[in-house]
């Protein structure tokens, strides 16, 4: 029994972590020979391989090949096929002076249902990629999954209603294809429910991370239908507040119900050359199909679509099943937890096993665990200095080191606080350390009010929680009271967020009620069974929180590692009786120290600069030709130059790289090296005025993938039009406004305004072409530890013009 008490915490922690990690494994891909009605990742991979052969951004020659492949596949499946050309628009700035536009060609395949008048199911994915990425995951998997779903659904025989498969263009430059469909395509009137498939990595389980409004009944269908569902309402609640967007954003804006699925592990393959078919984890493709196909099948066969009802609270249970319930049940679960906590506290106080002051210190202890772990991890995040995309992707090279390093640091902070409480440690040293760490957060990146606030909070909670010995029941009950208050507040403000609070709280409350109700027995068998029950509850809570925490850290942990502190705080009450037994031993401080050192070592390893073969770092070099001045440069828009870029920039008769601006397209300094001017395709820019209309016209050179027009007037202009269509574009005297046009019409792009009085306008245009100029010296091949990113290895052609009136 003594051994169990000594090792119980570690056994439960390791088992919980292992079970949580195991639950996040994607399923094995189903072979191509599976039955016709099943979803097979191996069958779908044929389309992934065909689509993701090379990068295919909107406006490129390669996207034409992908479009032809999709049209052939849709025809071969026997769907009703149509091409939906149009224009998509998106503001590129909050002040309205930057606009993104694309000439899009959305593709649609309709699987007819028995009753064509019923609202249809829309299955959506996008078929473009970013430059320099083949896009095997983002979003060739979504496209291939949709085609495989269409094949499987057709094998079922006719369904009750139509299923529309929409393949959008120009998602990557700003959801422009989705804008064209959801705001201007008459087919939208037929849509009843939307299912979107996306990716932000190329591995891991696919999660249903966002829903449309009034999701209660729809979540019920998803819970009953999806195979191995992964979802929780906390993620959906948080995602609504984040700036991230997918094509599904337009469906939500139109008030349509629906589901949004994606996988996000191994994000080094997100928008990089690593996104190749052979790098994609096939189980991820299988999992997104396992969830989407049966859900769409159930919706397509339903006589009526799910009605809009109150948003549900829901989560998968270790990826085995999805539990969903309305907010009223959430209140009932909180009420049950409260009753168990009141019972435990009453019996504890009545028996004199803990005092009210101990319970209060226990509450302070949980808050100290949360603030201490958050402070340490926030300081680590500040030290990592993620201030640019180059650094962000550099940390993705060794992301697993960062994930486990953050986890160990958080556990070390929790164990340290529990040990200090069990030993009755002094308040002074922890308070001073908290203030010191809070102040240290401002040493990197300037003054940091968040870090300082966490330091002050840690000092305050140390004063409340420490100074006297706190027994296990006091720490246990106090922690549960804190979680109960937080869960109650969340239930009022954001019910969907309560799932991550209520479930661990209920597990801890059940364990505490068992201990206080049965504890004190002299029967060793009963005591052993009770210890086993408490340990099992701790394992389950830790496993579920590990699964939630790993997915959450993959989503936002790189920019704010302190998110891991939330999950340590939530796990603490369930682990409290086990950790308290270990904290009372002489090994506790040493264990916390070892965990902290290991966490620091792993975090430092993640911060090492540079890539490695198989997991390269990103780099960039672009040829820029200014045809107005006859000058040319090689440009690298990144914070730090690697050895390859230092060699490439001056490699064609250029000067040593230096940081400077190149207005109006590079307003902030970038690395530039003047290079040999060589012939490049030349666009034609004209600036004229007809009566009171200012006309800015650009005829792009052949092969232009995207063009940006920028103009700076001396007085505001009015009534902007693009190719004769009214647009929303603000202008301001002395400031640049811009329109970026993807897949521009070879016949030209015309931007016009109404002018008044006298004035002057400066105009500049920049267009991008694939590859380096034919007559320029080709850069050497990139070493295996580097890969191209963004607009790297392209030719940018700059022309200027102007007019006075």
C-alpha atoms as one frame of an Amber mdcrd trajectory, in Angstrom:
protein
   0.000   0.000   0.000   2.892   2.332   0.787   4.353   1.700  -2.670   0.999
   2.469  -4.295   0.734   5.717  -2.351   4.283   6.632  -3.360   4.015   5.733
  -7.053   0.288   6.283  -7.566   0.667   9.777  -8.942   3.302   8.723 -11.495
   1.470   5.573 -12.537  -1.779   7.474 -13.124  -0.016  10.380 -14.823   1.902
   8.144 -17.236  -1.122   5.934 -17.959  -3.328   8.983 -18.513  -0.824  10.602
 -20.856  -0.330   7.353 -22.774  -4.080   6.752 -23.118  -4.638  10.341 -24.218
  -1.883  10.138 -26.846  -3.191   6.755 -28.036  -6.682   8.170 -28.475  -5.342
  10.755 -30.919  -3.988   8.249 -33.427  -5.805   8.390 -36.782  -7.383   5.168
 -38.030  -5.673   2.875 -40.499  -6.527   3.666 -44.136  -9.158   1.400 -45.669
  -7.761  -0.451 -48.709  -8.925   0.239 -52.246 -10.627  -3.160 -52.440 -13.148
  -2.298 -49.714 -16.886  -2.489 -50.444 -18.222   0.147 -52.800 -20.248   2.004
 -50.162 -17.277   2.420 -47.789 -14.866   5.354 -47.675 -11.365   4.270 -48.671
  -8.382   6.560 -48.165  -6.343   4.354 -50.499  -8.879   4.957 -53.265  -8.955
   8.691 -52.546  -5.148   8.924 -52.600  -5.196   8.521 -56.371  -6.867  11.926
 -56.617  -4.530  13.438 -54.027  -1.551  12.276 -56.103  -3.038  13.714 -59.300
  -4.008  17.076 -57.802  -0.965  17.671 -55.575   1.646  16.904 -58.210   2.919
  20.490 -58.071   1.842  23.825 -56.542  -1.341  25.116 -58.192  -2.246  28.598
 -56.906  -5.104  30.526 -58.442  -4.024  32.091 -61.715  -1.246  29.574 -62.394
  -0.964  27.251 -65.372  -1.063  24.273 -63.003  -4.502  25.106 -61.647  -5.867
  24.701 -65.168  -4.530  21.124 -65.155  -6.137  20.482 -61.751  -9.431  21.948
 -62.953  -9.417  19.694 -66.006  -8.725  16.665 -63.817 -11.637  17.521 -61.516
 -14.051  18.068 -64.391 -13.076  14.701 -65.847 -13.526  12.989 -62.457 -16.908
  14.631 -61.799 -18.079  13.559 -65.251 -16.780  10.033 -64.727 -18.769   9.767
 -61.487 -21.933  10.600 -63.413 -22.683  13.798 -61.486 -24.336  16.852 -63.019
 -21.297  19.014 -63.666 -21.075  22.779 -64.103 -18.400  25.475 -64.001 -19.474
  28.547 -62.030 -17.308  31.503 -63.125 -17.457  34.737 -61.177 -15.529  37.219
 -59.089 -14.754  37.023 -55.402 -13.965  39.990 -53.164 -12.415  40.434 -49.742
 -11.143  43.509 -47.846  -7.423  43.105 -47.192  -7.303  45.828 -44.541  -9.568
  47.158 -41.817  -9.404  50.735 -43.116 -10.898  49.733 -46.470  -7.901  50.856
 -48.534  -6.869  47.359 -49.635  -9.045  44.935 -51.579  -8.451  41.395 -52.795
 -10.227  40.174 -55.930 -10.091  37.016 -58.020 -11.609  35.807 -61.236 -12.733
  32.412 -59.952 -13.995  29.231 -61.536 -15.862  27.208 -58.950 -16.722  23.659
 -59.959 -19.951  21.903 -58.998 -21.061  18.293 -59.251 -24.604  17.392 -58.194
 -25.660  13.907 -57.137 -29.421  13.955 -57.807 -31.817  12.843 -55.077 -35.302
  11.405 -55.298 -36.948  14.760 -54.533 -35.081  17.596 -56.258 -37.208  20.189
 -54.453 -35.837  19.342 -50.996 -33.010  21.476 -49.548 -29.682  19.982 -50.631
 -26.554  19.026 -48.710 -23.507  21.027 -49.791 -20.117  19.273 -49.453 -17.361
  21.854 -49.879 -13.576  21.869 -50.365 -11.150  24.075 -52.299  -8.888  23.009
 -55.136  -6.258  25.775 -55.175  -3.011  25.758 -53.208  -0.624  28.466 -52.072
   2.520  29.149 -54.121   5.392  26.753 -53.418   3.131  24.116 -51.869   1.627
  21.139 -53.708  -1.204  21.270 -51.174  -1.573  17.516 -50.618  -3.317  18.210
 -47.310  -4.635  21.741 -47.846  -6.867  21.008 -49.580  -6.286  18.084 -51.935
  -7.447  15.799 -49.123 -10.748  17.665 -48.907 -11.234  17.489 -52.679 -10.246
  13.813 -52.868 -12.467  12.992 -49.887 -15.408  14.713 -51.571 -14.876  12.706
 -54.772 -14.636   9.467 -52.802 -17.795  10.414 -50.888 -19.622  11.096 -54.159
 -18.606   7.648 -55.448 -19.718   5.909 -52.228 -23.023   7.801 -52.071 -23.815
   6.937 -55.675 -23.104   3.283 -54.889 -25.874   3.459 -52.244 -28.520   4.187
 -54.840 -30.593   7.398 -54.933 -30.970   9.345 -51.701 -33.862  11.477 -50.553
 -32.309  14.795 -51.563 -29.552  16.250 -53.739 -25.947  16.336 -52.589 -24.018
  19.226 -54.133 -20.234  18.907 -54.293 -18.667  22.373 -54.498 -14.971  22.749
 -55.283 -14.054  26.386 -54.715 -11.307  28.369 -56.376  -9.112  31.031 -54.708
  -9.627  30.021 -51.089  -6.012  30.715 -50.217  -5.973  34.402 -51.262  -8.978
  35.142 -49.041 -11.951  32.769 -49.518 -12.676  34.479 -52.823 -14.333  31.510
 -54.518 -16.590  31.005 -51.504 -17.469  34.707 -51.587 -18.563  34.354 -55.205
 -20.724  31.310 -54.408 -22.341  32.389 -51.149 -22.987  35.973 -52.216 -23.726
  35.786 -55.941 -24.476  32.223 -57.096 -28.194  31.378 -57.432 -27.452  27.730
 -56.585 -27.071  28.836 -52.949 -30.878  28.937 -52.675 -30.944  25.134 -52.890
 -28.546  24.589 -49.948 -29.862  23.434 -46.569 -26.716  22.212 -44.752 -22.990
  22.699 -45.427 -20.152  20.257 -44.689 -16.671  21.716 -45.275 -13.375  19.808
 -45.264 -10.038  21.520 -44.637  -6.506  20.960 -43.270  -3.865  22.975 -41.394
  -1.224  20.280 -41.270  -0.772  16.900 -42.887  -1.213  14.438 -40.032  -3.390
  13.574 -37.029  -7.066  12.943 -36.453  -9.574  15.170 -38.185 -11.657  17.246
 -35.793 -15.062  18.797 -36.341 -14.021  22.153 -34.922 -16.749  24.579 -36.040
 -20.483  24.540 -36.593 -23.114  26.843 -37.984 -25.758  28.503 -35.800 -28.387
  26.510 -33.897 -26.348  23.323 -33.969 -28.111  21.159 -31.337 -30.045  18.822
 -33.627 -27.289  18.705 -36.254 -24.728  17.710 -33.615 -27.097  14.898 -32.689
 -26.972  13.592 -36.261 -23.179  13.897 -36.292 -22.872  12.077 -32.945 -25.047
   9.173 -34.161 -23.481   8.909 -37.609 -19.769   9.782 -37.552 -17.303   6.951
 -37.103 -14.698   7.711 -34.420 -15.855  11.332 -34.007 -13.477  14.021 -32.775
 -15.104  17.278 -31.686 -15.796  19.503 -28.715 -17.890  22.583 -28.230 -15.072
  24.433 -26.471 -13.073  24.462 -29.721 -16.068  25.745 -31.671 -16.743  28.450
 -29.063 -13.119  29.630 -29.085 -12.791  29.438 -32.881 -15.631  31.919 -33.276
 -13.463  34.522 -31.503 -10.284  33.833 -33.498  -9.228  35.571 -36.739  -8.842
  32.279 -38.635 -11.124  31.768 -41.623 -12.094  28.972 -43.997 -14.645  28.828
 -46.799 -17.124  27.758 -44.110 -16.958  31.321 -42.733 -19.182  32.461 -45.599
 -21.725  29.740 -44.808 -21.856  30.930 -41.192 -22.309  34.531 -42.313 -25.280
  33.437 -44.403 -26.786  31.738 -41.344 -26.510  28.238 -42.777 -26.187  25.243
 -40.445 -23.210  23.013 -41.029 -20.020  21.318 -39.903 -16.370  22.204 -40.531
 -13.714  19.476 -40.302  -9.910  19.603 -40.465  -6.758  17.926 -39.190  -3.928
  20.088 -37.853  -0.990  17.930 -36.759   2.514  18.367 -38.221   1.961  21.917
 -39.375   5.439  22.104 -40.894   3.658  20.686 -43.936   1.136  23.554 -43.937
   1.646  25.857 -46.938   5.147  24.474 -47.612   6.790  22.181 -50.183   6.510
  19.327 -47.662   2.783  19.067 -48.488   3.404  16.224 -50.936   1.227  13.122
 -51.283   3.923  10.870 -49.839   4.232  13.139 -46.778   0.502  13.054 -46.042
  -0.647  10.701 -43.289  -3.235   8.528 -45.013  -5.039   7.862 -41.746  -5.898
  11.573 -41.564  -7.644  11.350 -44.928  -9.407   8.202 -43.761 -10.608   9.870
 -40.571 -12.064  12.926 -42.266 -13.991  10.574 -44.577 -15.072   8.337 -41.702
 -16.798  11.309 -40.123 -18.057  13.205 -43.162 -19.430  10.375 -45.324 -21.835
   8.777 -42.807 -22.980  12.212 -41.650 -23.727  13.383 -45.198 -25.385  10.034
 -45.932 -27.670  10.407 -42.901 -28.562  13.980 -43.883 -29.147  13.028 -47.521
 -31.523  10.222 -46.471 -33.405  12.279 -43.864 -36.974  13.245 -44.836 -36.361
  16.617 -43.159 -33.119  18.339 -42.216 -32.342  18.951 -38.517 -34.179  21.987
 -37.214 -32.259  24.820 -35.677 -32.191  24.315 -31.944 -30.230  25.625 -29.010
 -26.485  25.124 -29.449 -25.326  21.883 -27.869 -22.539  21.208 -25.395 -20.560
  18.278 -26.746 -17.266  16.427 -26.844 -15.870  13.135 -27.972 -14.855  10.753
 -25.193 -11.295   9.672 -26.043 -12.312   9.655 -29.722 -14.592   6.660 -29.113
 -18.001   8.322 -29.077 -19.497  11.807 -29.020 -21.517  12.952 -26.014 -23.897
  15.820 -26.708 -26.455  17.552 -24.528 -28.338  20.878 -24.299 -27.308  23.637
 -21.864 -30.042  22.609 -19.405 -28.253  19.278 -18.950 -25.059  21.241 -18.466
 -26.719  22.964 -15.528 -27.827  19.582 -14.176 -24.280  18.221 -14.354 -22.985
  21.298 -12.543 -25.710  20.830  -9.944 -24.653  17.210  -9.435 -21.029  18.236
  -9.078 -22.032  20.932  -6.585 -24.005  18.420  -4.494 -21.060  16.025  -4.403
 -18.699  18.831  -3.412 -21.071  20.072  -0.678 -21.406  16.507   0.640 -17.637
  16.057   0.664 -17.018  19.415   2.338 -19.735  18.837   4.947 -18.429  15.385
   5.912 -14.862  16.665   5.955 -15.604  19.655   8.183 -17.856  17.603  10.455
 -15.143  14.996  10.972 -12.494  17.645  11.547 -10.446  16.202   8.675  -9.851
  19.709   7.321 -10.713  23.230   8.337 -12.349  26.005   6.402  -9.001  27.770
   6.202  -7.429  24.657   4.661 -10.143  24.547   2.021  -9.542  28.232   1.309
  -5.809  27.533   0.957  -6.692  24.630  -1.342  -8.617  27.040  -3.555  -5.656
  29.394  -3.553  -3.407  26.452  -4.380  -5.270  25.590  -7.575  -5.138  29.232
  -8.638  -1.429  29.257  -7.823  -0.918  26.139  -9.979  -2.688  27.840 -12.873
  -0.853  31.163 -12.589   2.559  29.571 -11.908   2.317  27.234 -14.892   0.970
  30.048 -17.085   3.754  32.386 -15.947   6.542  29.884 -16.634   5.142  28.978
 -20.053   4.404  32.581 -20.986   8.007  33.446 -20.131   9.142  30.541 -22.315
   7.003  31.891 -25.135   8.541  35.339 -24.745  12.017  33.817 -24.800  11.190
  31.954 -28.020  10.466  35.358 -29.610   7.958  34.296 -32.271   7.799  37.650
 -34.026   7.710  36.586 -37.663   6.689  33.706 -39.901  10.293  32.560 -40.285
  10.610  32.020 -36.546   7.158  30.427 -36.395   8.057  27.797 -38.963  11.468
  27.357 -37.367   9.752  26.176 -34.185   7.524  23.847 -36.191  10.677  21.985
 -37.247  10.860  20.519 -33.732   7.290  21.095 -32.583   7.079  17.862 -30.584
   9.992  19.047 -28.435   8.068  22.215 -27.659   4.835  20.339 -26.925   6.450
  17.953 -24.458   8.706  20.663 -23.034   5.683  22.847 -22.276   3.868  19.884
 -20.788   6.760  18.988 -18.478   7.175  22.603 -17.351   3.465  22.804 -16.554
   3.537  19.525 -14.582   6.658  20.691 -12.751   4.906  23.904 -11.714   1.861
  21.942 -10.523   3.970  19.441  -8.575   6.008  22.264  -7.080   2.903  24.042
  -5.785   1.412  20.801  -4.415   4.679  20.047  -2.636   4.854  23.544  -1.189
   1.307  23.193   0.136   1.885  19.727   1.579   5.063  20.931   3.308   3.660
  24.260   4.459   6.397  26.137   2.595   7.078  29.805   3.177   5.197  32.380
   1.114   8.129  34.726   0.670  10.375  32.828  -1.751   7.554  31.784  -4.158
   6.226  35.343  -4.118   9.627  36.799  -4.943  10.194  34.208  -7.660   6.782
  34.992  -9.164   7.510  38.702  -9.310  10.972  38.059 -10.758   9.623  35.808
 -13.499   6.848  38.282 -14.248   9.406  41.060 -14.628  11.642  38.835 -16.762
   8.860  38.559 -19.344   9.568  42.165 -20.303  13.240  41.450 -21.092  12.323
  40.003 -24.492  10.159  42.021 -26.868   9.563  45.031 -24.632   7.206  45.711
 -21.737   4.833  42.804 -21.169   1.775  43.595 -19.039   0.513  39.998 -19.303
   3.692  38.541 -17.841   3.826  41.169 -15.114   0.165  40.541 -14.267   0.785
  36.793 -14.016   3.758  37.467 -11.743   1.693  39.652  -9.418  -1.142  37.093
  -9.425   1.285  34.289  -8.559   2.635  36.382  -5.663  -0.883  37.042  -4.359
  -1.980  33.408  -4.628   1.235  32.246  -2.978   0.367  34.452  -0.022  -3.108
  32.884   0.122  -2.088  29.257  -0.446   1.187  28.855   1.442   2.609  29.418
   4.897   0.750  26.522   6.558   0.451  22.818   5.808  -2.607  21.996   3.726
  -3.979  18.468   3.883  -5.161  16.436   0.957  -8.865  17.040   1.573  -8.428
  20.775   1.954  -6.476  20.976  -1.319  -8.930  18.653  -3.082 -12.120  20.411
  -2.002 -10.711  23.909  -2.463  -9.614  23.107  -6.014 -13.020  21.711  -6.883
 -14.745  24.822  -5.561 -12.609  26.973  -7.873 -13.493  24.794 -10.878 -17.167
  24.877  -9.901 -17.160  28.681  -9.853 -15.344  28.861 -13.206 -17.697  26.316
 -14.790 -20.749  28.184 -13.496 -19.486  31.449 -14.961 -18.813  29.718 -18.279
 -22.280  28.137 -18.257 -23.766  31.630 -18.028 -21.458  33.353 -20.521 -20.511
  30.634 -23.030 -22.165  27.248 -22.408 -20.154  25.542 -25.133 -16.961  26.247
 -23.205 -18.097  24.334 -20.127 -17.324  20.866 -21.449 -13.626  21.135 -20.574
 -14.491  22.436 -17.103 -17.488  20.336 -16.130 -16.221  16.885 -17.075 -12.939
  17.009 -15.069 -14.816  18.652 -12.191 -17.429  15.892 -12.129 -14.736  13.189
 -12.181 -12.908  14.831  -9.277 -16.172  15.294  -7.324 -17.138  11.635  -7.737
 -13.701  10.566  -6.486 -13.852  12.889  -3.500 -17.354  11.747  -2.561 -16.224
   8.112  -2.728 -13.243   8.791  -0.484 -15.167  10.768   2.105 -18.100   8.340
   2.015 -16.104   5.115   2.234 -12.739   6.270   3.546 -11.471   5.477   7.011
 -12.237   1.763   6.702  -9.886  -0.763   8.243 -10.707  -3.334   5.581  -7.606
  -3.423   3.364  -9.546  -4.818   0.416 -12.005  -1.944   0.534  -9.181   0.549
   0.915  -7.348  -0.968  -2.058 -10.518  -0.907  -4.164 -11.066   2.727  -3.206
  -7.487   3.600  -4.145  -7.970   1.810  -7.468 -11.224   3.696  -8.135  -9.620
   7.071  -7.399  -6.658   6.146  -9.584  -8.907   5.046 -12.441 -10.817   8.321
 -12.300  -7.507  10.214 -12.324  -6.324   8.227 -15.359  -9.546   8.942 -17.269
  -9.446  12.655 -16.454  -5.769  12.915 -17.391  -6.311  11.000 -20.641  -9.217
  13.173 -21.757  -7.373  16.367 -20.829  -4.271  15.129 -22.671  -6.344  14.604
 -25.808  -7.945  18.039 -25.493  -4.652  19.686 -24.561  -2.617  18.233 -27.421
  -5.161  19.399 -30.015  -5.480  22.831 -28.398  -1.708  23.276 -28.164  -1.377
  22.360 -31.839  -3.869  25.122 -32.608  -2.576  28.003 -30.481   0.296  26.754
 -28.315   3.057  28.043 -30.564   1.971  31.650 -30.149   1.011  31.233 -26.476
   2.426  28.140 -24.724   0.671  29.239 -21.520  -2.508  27.563 -22.821  -1.054
  24.325 -21.411  -1.520  25.719 -17.893  -5.295  25.431 -18.327  -5.104  21.666
 -18.685  -2.751  21.225 -15.734  -5.177  23.234 -13.618  -8.127  21.120 -14.816
  -6.281  17.860 -14.106  -5.112  18.911 -10.640  -8.305  18.146  -8.639  -8.583
  14.599 -10.015  -4.884  13.967  -9.320  -4.900  15.831  -6.004  -5.052  12.866
  -3.575  -2.319  11.021  -5.484   0.026  13.960  -5.911  -0.418  14.961  -2.260
   0.831  11.568  -1.074   3.944  11.910  -3.217   4.399  15.596  -2.340   4.788
  14.641   1.316   7.915  12.587   0.500  11.493  13.835   0.324  11.574  13.012
  -3.403   8.954  15.584  -4.405  11.183  18.653  -4.769  13.761  16.626  -6.695
  11.111  15.268  -9.053   9.756  18.752  -9.718  13.295  19.950 -10.409  14.017
  17.099 -12.806  10.772  17.769 -14.685  11.595  21.468 -14.905  15.106  20.807
 -16.229  13.782  18.324 -18.787  11.100  20.808 -19.850  13.647  23.590 -20.257
  15.950  21.301 -22.247  13.195  20.241 -24.641  11.983  23.824 -25.082  15.546
  24.964 -25.772  15.916  22.151 -28.295  12.776  23.340 -30.077  14.250  26.839
 -30.241  17.400  25.778 -32.080  17.662  27.717 -35.340  17.744  26.041 -38.711
  16.126  23.019 -40.234  17.250  19.495 -40.868  16.802  17.011 -43.721  13.204
  15.845 -43.751  12.108  18.809 -41.624  13.561  21.867 -43.359  13.338  25.520
 -42.394  11.790  28.067 -44.766  13.669  30.483 -46.995  12.848  32.974 -49.735
  14.407  34.776 -52.680  12.551  36.725 -55.391  13.718  38.489 -58.559  12.220
  41.993 -58.716  12.452  43.988 -61.954  11.487  47.692 -61.919  10.798  48.424
 -65.596  10.260  52.110 -64.878  13.829  52.622 -63.683  15.582  49.728 -65.419
  16.833  48.420 -62.068  16.538  44.889 -60.692  17.021  43.310 -57.281  16.992
  39.994 -55.591  14.794  40.310 -52.525  14.273  38.201 -49.409  11.308  39.199
 -47.269  12.433  37.440 -44.087  13.917  38.584 -40.803  17.197  36.629 -40.947
  19.267  35.407 -43.869  20.395  31.811 -43.955  23.603  30.756 -45.717  21.789
  29.832 -48.957  20.000  33.181 -49.219  23.190  35.106 -48.420  24.788  33.332
 -51.354  21.834  33.666 -53.746  20.963  37.359 -53.366  24.257  38.754 -54.726
  24.942  35.777 -57.006  24.060  37.434 -60.354  26.297  40.462 -60.391  24.758
  41.881 -57.249  25.945  43.781 -54.216  26.033  42.596 -50.630  22.484  42.245
 -49.244  21.204  45.107 -47.127  17.862  45.945 -45.617  15.927  48.710 -47.343
  12.394  49.564 -48.420  11.050  49.466 -51.953   7.895  51.577 -51.974   5.058
  51.100 -52.360   5.140  47.281 -52.223   7.787  46.752 -49.577   7.162  49.623
 -47.181   9.187  47.948 -44.424  12.877  47.129 -44.959  13.603  43.787 -46.614
  16.873  42.182 -47.643  17.808  43.467 -51.109  20.759  43.031 -53.414  20.928
  44.965 -56.679  21.313  42.461 -59.494  21.745  42.299 -63.253  18.701  43.542
 -65.178  17.481  40.973 -67.714  14.473  40.897 -70.038  11.194  40.004 -68.317
   7.564  39.903 -69.517   6.305  43.495 -69.520   2.785  44.521 -68.441   1.195
  47.635 -69.931   0.111  50.291 -67.445  -1.849  53.351 -68.565  -3.302  56.174
 -66.473  -5.876  58.382 -68.224  -8.790  60.648 -67.443 -12.030  60.779 -69.417
 -14.213  63.697 -68.358 -14.301  63.321 -64.573 -13.301  59.626 -64.458  -9.774
  58.516 -63.634  -8.933  55.296 -65.506  -6.081  53.061 -64.381  -5.660  50.126
 -66.760  -3.190  47.258 -66.599  -2.826  44.636 -69.306  -0.850  41.880 -67.610
   2.000  40.147 -69.322   1.364  36.546 -70.399   1.646  34.144 -67.474   0.895
  36.681 -64.719  -0.616  34.840 -61.739  -1.529  37.897 -59.702  -1.294  41.675
 -60.072  -1.484  44.435 -57.482  -2.427  47.981 -58.421  -1.566  50.703 -55.919
  -2.380  54.387 -56.204  -1.755  57.436 -54.041  -3.909  60.500 -54.863  -3.438
  64.020 -53.579  -7.177  64.194 -52.867  -9.778  61.504 -52.092 -11.372  59.772
 -55.066 -14.968  58.536 -55.204 -17.190  55.934 -56.874 -14.541  53.231 -57.392
 -15.211  50.608 -60.032 -13.289  47.525 -61.093 -13.857  46.446 -64.674 -17.025
  48.548 -64.594 -18.394  46.925 -61.400 -18.825  49.090 -58.274 -16.467  48.033
 -55.498 -15.701  49.113 -51.957 -12.285  50.760 -51.889 -11.428  53.774 -49.760
  -8.878  56.370 -50.834  -7.171  59.017 -48.736  -5.019  61.938 -49.735  -1.327
  61.098 -49.514  -1.880  57.391 -48.707  -1.691  54.285 -50.849  -4.776  52.230
 -51.691  -4.498  48.877 -53.447  -6.351  46.199 -55.358  -4.796  42.758 -55.671
  -6.268  40.733 -58.514  -5.689  36.977 -58.668  -6.028  35.189 -62.009  -6.338
  38.527 -63.853  -8.096  38.703 -67.198  -5.403  38.663 -69.939  -7.396  41.418
 -71.675  -6.746  43.761 -68.784  -7.849  45.053 -65.399  -9.384  48.536 -65.224
  -9.732  50.496 -61.992 -11.673  53.749 -62.231 -12.741  56.614 -59.933 -14.632
  59.868 -60.101 -12.385  62.902 -59.592 -13.171  66.503 -58.714 -11.160  69.678
 -58.990  -7.425  69.461 -59.630  -5.205  66.710 -58.419  -2.458  64.219 -58.973
  -2.132  60.468 -58.610   0.849  58.119 -58.420   0.254  54.567 -59.622   2.369
  51.426 -59.327   1.650  47.889 -60.442   3.343  44.642 -59.445   2.719  41.277
 -61.034   4.141  37.864 -60.211   5.283  35.182 -62.645   6.345  31.631 -61.878
  10.096  30.982 -61.856  13.197  33.093 -62.379  13.741  35.153 -65.553  14.964
  32.978 -68.421  18.163  34.971 -68.900  18.965  35.393 -65.199  21.492  33.169
 -63.482  19.558  30.363 -61.850  20.102  30.024 -58.097  21.767  26.876 -56.820
  19.580  24.111 -55.463  18.445  24.551 -51.889  20.153  22.306 -49.333  17.946
  19.594 -47.781  17.546  21.594 -44.584  15.808  24.488 -46.429  12.613  24.833
 -48.470  10.996  27.648 -50.454   8.153  29.573 -48.871   5.610  32.156 -49.953
   6.467  33.893 -53.219  10.010  32.513 -53.324  11.584  31.693 -56.706   9.187
  33.934 -58.611   9.701  36.985 -60.768   8.014  40.214 -59.674   7.657  42.891
 -62.346   7.116  46.488 -61.220   5.862  49.347 -63.411   4.916  52.881 -62.430
   2.781  55.678 -63.810   0.942  58.837 -62.826  -1.274  61.684 -63.924  -2.057
  65.284 -63.018  -5.317  67.091 -63.809
